[in-house]
Amino acid sequence: MKAVVHEGQTGLSGLVFREIEEQKIGFGEVRVKLKSAGLNHRDLFVLNRHTPDQGSLIIGSDGAGVVDEVGEGVTNIAVGDEVMINPGLGWKEKTDAPPQGFEILGHPFHGTFAEKVVVPADNVVAKPTYLTWEEAGVLSLAALTAYRALITRGKVQAGMKVLVPGIGSGVATFILQMAKAEGATVYVTSRSKEKCESALEMGADKAFDSNEDWAEALNGEKMDLVIESVGAATFNKSLEQVRPGGTIVTFGASAGDDVQINLRAFFYGQLNLLGSTLGSGEEYKEMVVFMEKHQIRPVVDKMYPIEDFAAAFEKMNKAEQLGKIGFYIED
């Protein structure tokens, strides 16, 4: 089968599109013939984590397609089922943190940028009929990350004020959509005027330039909940916008891992700081039900033929997208 394979050297220069042997199917597993797949920032990070001595790796975490083989012990899935893939491996129940051995599809195990992928049967769910193949193939990692950060960890409720710095990523756009579905008031920031305008069209109550004075842009309003993924560049700005007793949830650090905060202001403010990452199989199923109930669709920026992977990675690397970038794998 053909696949996007990382080998030989670290970084983008190690990516090739070539023939590779199909994976063998094992007990409790299914093989999915993919129709579409989604690109994530994680795929960029993997290119530096995966080293030449580790052999060839098919990258990619998101995908959707049709089951074309089931392994022994699989009773609830049949050949021909249309499915989406949950990329979280080894995290079934909704727990406080992932269990030991939790991994994400696409590193260290082969991923979805291929014609076919083999995954545990527990990691596929029926594709909602209201979603197109393009939408189904790009949503899993971002939507699950958004669901856990906003709903499981952030416990968003109707009437809450929610701030989402750095609108534009797939996760951030899902957070906006999900928070609005729950009846929250949502504010977003971006350095891009176009992304701010698009966020308003998606339902954001206010969108402003990340370089502005945030307190002034928010007219002194304080937030019940801030969902942070930018990191060092915005973390303290975000913290300053949280009301006394409010919560900040962080799931990423695209602009730096190390942050220095005023600890006294933090504890006098009775603030809550929560970490979050991806989510469990239980939450994945909850997320699918939630999205179907509210008819939430991923914002798809652009789809590429899988062989044009280099152009897709370049767009992601420049952070030019609003929402998701994806691949067509089968016409």
Secondary structure as the mmCIF struct_conf table of DSSP 4:
data_model
#
loop_
_struct_conf.conf_type_id
_struct_conf.id
_struct_conf.beg_label_comp_id
_struct_conf.beg_label_asym_id
_struct_conf.beg_label_seq_id
_struct_conf.end_label_comp_id
_struct_conf.end_label_asym_id
_struct_conf.end_label_seq_id
STRN STRN1 LYS A 2 HIS A 6
BEND BEND1 GLY A 8 GLY A 11
HELX_RH_3T_P HELX_RH_3T_P1 LEU A 12 GLY A 14
STRN STRN2 LEU A 15 GLU A 19
HELX_LH_PP_P HELX_LH_PP_P1 GLU A 21 ILE A 25
TURN_TY1_P TURN_TY1_P1 PHE A 27 GLY A 28
STRN STRN3 GLU A 29 LEU A 39
HELX_RH_AL_P HELX_RH_AL_P1 HIS A 41 ARG A 49
BEND BEND2 HIS A 50 HIS A 50
HELX_RH_3T_P HELX_RH_3T_P2 PRO A 52 GLN A 54
STRN STRN4 LEU A 57 ILE A 58
STRN STRN5 ASP A 62 VAL A 70
TURN_TY1_P TURN_TY1_P2 GLU A 72 GLY A 73
BEND BEND3 ASN A 76 ASN A 76
TURN_TY1_P TURN_TY1_P3 VAL A 79 GLY A 80
STRN STRN6 GLU A 82 ILE A 85
STRN STRN7 GLY A 88 LEU A 89
BEND BEND4 GLY A 90 GLY A 90
BEND BEND5 GLU A 93 GLU A 93
BEND BEND6 ASP A 96 ALA A 97
HELX_LH_PP_P HELX_LH_PP_P2 PRO A 98 PRO A 99
TURN_TY1_P TURN_TY1_P4 GLN A 100 GLY A 101
STRN STRN8 GLU A 103 ILE A 104
TURN_TY1_P TURN_TY1_P5 LEU A 105 GLY A 106
STRN STRN9 HIS A 107 HIS A 107
BEND BEND7 PRO A 108 PHE A 109
BEND BEND8 THR A 112 PHE A 113
STRN STRN10 ALA A 114 ALA A 114
BEND BEND9 GLU A 115 GLU A 115
STRN STRN11 LYS A 116 PRO A 120
HELX_RH_3T_P HELX_RH_3T_P3 ALA A 121 ASN A 123
STRN STRN12 VAL A 124 ALA A 126
HELX_LH_PP_P HELX_LH_PP_P3 LYS A 127 PRO A 128
TURN_TY1_P TURN_TY1_P6 THR A 129 TYR A 130
BEND BEND10 LEU A 131 LEU A 131
HELX_RH_AL_P HELX_RH_AL_P2 TRP A 133 VAL A 138
HELX_RH_AL_P HELX_RH_AL_P3 SER A 140 TYR A 147
HELX_RH_PI_P HELX_RH_PI_P1 ARG A 148 ARG A 153
BEND BEND11 GLY A 154 GLY A 154
TURN_TY1_P TURN_TY1_P7 ALA A 158 GLY A 159
STRN STRN13 LYS A 161 VAL A 164
BEND BEND12 PRO A 165 GLY A 166
TURN_TY1_P TURN_TY1_P8 ILE A 167 GLY A 168
BEND BEND13 SER A 169 SER A 169
HELX_RH_AL_P HELX_RH_AL_P4 GLY A 170 ALA A 181
TURN_TY1_P TURN_TY1_P9 GLU A 182 GLY A 183
STRN STRN14 THR A 185 SER A 190
BEND BEND14 ARG A 191 ARG A 191
HELX_RH_AL_P HELX_RH_AL_P5 LYS A 193 MET A 202
TURN_TY1_P TURN_TY1_P10 GLY A 203 GLY A 203
BEND BEND15 ASP A 205 ASP A 205
STRN STRN15 LYS A 206 ASP A 209
TURN_TY1_P TURN_TY1_P11 SER A 210 ASN A 211
BEND BEND16 GLU A 212 GLU A 212
HELX_RH_AL_P HELX_RH_AL_P6 TRP A 214 ALA A 217
TURN_TY1_P TURN_TY1_P12 LEU A 218 GLY A 220
STRN STRN16 MET A 223 GLU A 228
BEND BEND17 VAL A 230 VAL A 230
TURN_TY1_P TURN_TY1_P13 ALA A 232 THR A 234
HELX_RH_AL_P HELX_RH_AL_P7 PHE A 235 GLU A 240
TURN_TY1_P TURN_TY1_P14 GLN A 241 GLN A 241
STRN STRN17 VAL A 242 THR A 250
TURN_TY1_P TURN_TY1_P15 SER A 254 ALA A 255
BEND BEND18 ASP A 257 ASP A 257
HELX_RH_AL_P HELX_RH_AL_P8 LEU A 263 TYR A 268
TURN_TY1_P TURN_TY1_P16 GLY A 269 GLN A 270
STRN STRN18 ASN A 272 GLY A 275
BEND BEND19 LEU A 278 LEU A 278
HELX_RH_AL_P HELX_RH_AL_P9 GLY A 281 HIS A 294
TURN_TY1_P TURN_TY1_P17 GLN A 295 GLN A 295
STRN STRN19 VAL A 300 PRO A 305
HELX_RH_3T_P HELX_RH_3T_P4 ILE A 306 ASP A 308
HELX_RH_AL_P HELX_RH_AL_P10 PHE A 309 ASN A 317
TURN_TY1_P TURN_TY1_P18 LYS A 318 ALA A 319
BEND BEND20 LEU A 322 GLY A 323
STRN STRN20 LYS A 324 TYR A 328
#
